[in-house]
Amino acid sequence: MFKSSTESRLNANQFSLRQLFLWMHIVAVACSAFVGIGQILVGNYNEFRVLFTALTIALASVCALGCGAALEGKRATIFPVAGLVLTLLGTLMLLYLIWLKQPLQSSLEWFYSWTTISCIMAVACSHISLLSIARLSQRFRWAIFLAVLSILTVASLVSALFMSPVPQKFGSDFFRIIAVAAIFDAAMSVLIPIFHLLSYREMKALDSGDQPKLEAIDAEIAQLESRLAELRQLRMENSGDYGLEESGVLAR
């Protein structure tokens, strides 16, 4: 009893990744609000950089919070880790651009494109990580696949726009594909939490160990129904043979 109480106390005092990113988000939002108020009251060019820095860290902490929650829930690994790496990379690149004293040379303009792409992919991985937290039953698993496909499609197509030196060369069909993928993305983002609620009882039964019992009962019912069907068929055949014999006796 003493051991279990000690373990529960240690677990309560653990500082998880989710808590770390949550506190980062709180501090960044508070700094953004404080610096924004100071900028309105005083007005200083350097404070704009501080404000944008705080906003960047706040947005990055939101992305990292979603990835950290997915890692803690052990629902996925690839997308949360990729999201954390891309979030860190995109944040550093944005901070470099914010505090850069002079604009980059024309030969280094690719840095702007790669910064934007890193941020887009970080948001996409964080979005997928958040959706992966939902626990869905077998009949709703298709929603996760469709959500991942639509999110990656939107992120890839938007990244292609920023990578292209002449975005105007893309026709209207290209933007229609982006719109269709974005609609699927929004629809799955709304439906997956609903499917999570609909799957709650089934997942709860699975966690409590009742699901294997139910599956065994269903399997036994299926076997009994199959046996009953065989017996009914056998009875019909026997009743048919008995009727033929009876008609033969009457003919004699």
N, C-alpha and C positions, 0 to 999 in steps of 0.2 A: 504493500500500500504506500509505504514511504517512497519507494522507487518510482511508482507511477506518478505520484504527486510531484516529485522532483523533475521527472521528464516533462510533464505538462508545463511546469514553471519555466523550464529551459526553452521549450517550444514557443511559449508565449513571449519570451524575451528575444527570440531570434529576429534578426534584421534581414528581411528577404529582399530580393531584387525589386519586387513590386513596391515595397515600402520605400526603398531607396529612390526609385524614379518618381514616386509620388511626392516625396519631400522635395526633390529637385524641381518638380513642376510647381509646387506651392511657393518655393523660394523665388523661382524665376517669374511667376506671375506677380508676386508681391513687389519684386524689384522693378518689373515693367510698369506696374501701376505707380510706384513711387517716382520713378524717373519720368514717366509721362506727365505726371502732375507738375514736377519740377520744370520740365520743358515748357509747359503751358505758362507757368508763372514767371519763369526767368527767361528761358529761350537761349540756348547755347548749341552751337553746331556739334560739339563733341558729345553732348548728351543725346543727340539723335543716334549716334553710334552705340552708346550704352543702351538706349532703348531697343534698338534693333538686335543687339546682342542678347538682351534679356528675353526678347520675343523669340529669337532663334532657339535659345536654350529651353524655353517653355514648350515650344512646338516639338523639339527633339525629345524632351522628356515624355510627352504624350505618346510618341511613337515607341520609345523605349519601354514605356509602361505596358503597352499592349504586348510587346514581345516578351517582356519579363513575366507577365501573367501567364502567357502560353507556355513558357519554359517551366514555371512552377507547377502548372497543372499537368505537365508531361503529356500534353495532347499532340505536340509537334516539336520538331527539332530544327529542321532545315530552314524554314521560313523565319522563325524567331531569331536564330543566330544570324542569318543573312540580314534580317532587319536591323539588328543591333549594330552589325558591322557597317552597313550602309548609312545608318543614322549617325554614327560617330564620324564616318568619312564626310558625309554631307554637311554636318555641323561644322567641322573643322574648315572645310572649303568655304562655307558661307561666312564664317568669322574672319577668314583671311580676306575675303572680298570686302567685308564691312570695314575692317581696319586698314585696308590698303590706302595708302596716301595718294597714289596716282593710278589712273586707269591702266589696265594691262595693255601691252603692245598688241598690234594686229596679229602678230605671229602666235600670240598666246590666247587668242579669243576662244580657242577650243576649251579653255578652262571654264568659261561660263557655261558652255553646253554640258560638259561633264558634271559640273556642280548641279545643274538643273536635273540631269538624268539621275544622279545619285539620290537627290531628294525625292524624285518621283518614285523610284524603285524602293526607297526606304518606306515611304507611305504605303506602297502596295504590299510589301512584306508585313508591315505592321497591321494592315487591314486584314490580310489573310490570317495572321496570328490571332487576332481578336475573334474572327469567325471560327477558328479551329478550337476555341475554348468550349464551344457548344457541343453537348453530347447528344448525338442523334441516333435514333433507332435505325435498323437496317433499311426500312422503307423510305427513309429520308436522306440516306447517304449521298444520293445523286446531287443534292443541293450544294454540298461542299465542293464537289468536283466542278459543277457549273460555275460556282462563285470564284474558285481559283482560276479557272480558265478565263472568265470575263475580266477579272482584275488584272491578270497578267497581259491580256490582250489590250486593254485600255492603256496600261502603263507602257507597253512596248510601242504602241502606235503613237502615243503622245511623245515618247522619247524620240521616235523617228522624226517627228516634226522639228524638234530642237536640234537634231543632228544634221538635218538637211540644210545646206546653205541657201536653198531656194524653196521655202515651204509652199510657194504658190504652184509648184509643179504638180502637187497632189491634187487630183480631181475631186469632184463632189462625192464620188463613191467612197473615197477614203474616209471622208468625214462622216458619211452615213454609217460606215462600219464602226467607227468610234462611237457614234451615238447609240447604235444597237447594242454594242458591248457595254456601254455605260448604263443603258436601261436594264440589261440583265444583271449588271453589278449592283445597281440600286435595289432591284427586286429581290435578289438573293440576300442582300444585307438586311432587308426587312423580314424575309421569310424564315431565315435560319434561326433567329431568336424565337420565332413562333414555333418552329419545328422542335426547338429545344424544349419548350414548355410542353408540347404534345408528347414528347418522348420521356418526360420526367418519370412517370410511373413505371415504364418498362425498364429504364436505367436504374431506378431504385430497386426494383425486383431483382435485377441482375446483380447489383451490389450486395443485396441481402442474401443471395444464394437461392432465391425462389425461382429464378428463371430456368435453371436446369431441371427443376422438378416439374415445372409447367411444360417444358419441352418433352420430358419423358412421358408425362400424362397424355400430351397430344399425340406422341408417337404410338402409345399403346391404344388410344382411341382409334387411330388410323388402322392399326393392325386388326382390331376387333371389327371395324366396319368392313374391312376387306374380307375377313373370315365370314361375316354375316352375308356378304354378297355371294360368296362361294356356296354357302349353305342354301341360300334362296335359289340359286341356279340349280344346285343338285336336287332340291325339292321339286322344282318345276320339271326337271327331266324325269324324275321318278314318277311324279303325278301323271306326266304324259304317257309313260310306258304302261302305267296301271290302267289308264283310260283305253289304250289300244287293246290290252288283254281283255278288258271287260266287253268291249265291242265285238271281239272275236268270239267270245263265249255266247253272246246273244245271237250272233249270226248262225252258230251251230244249232 
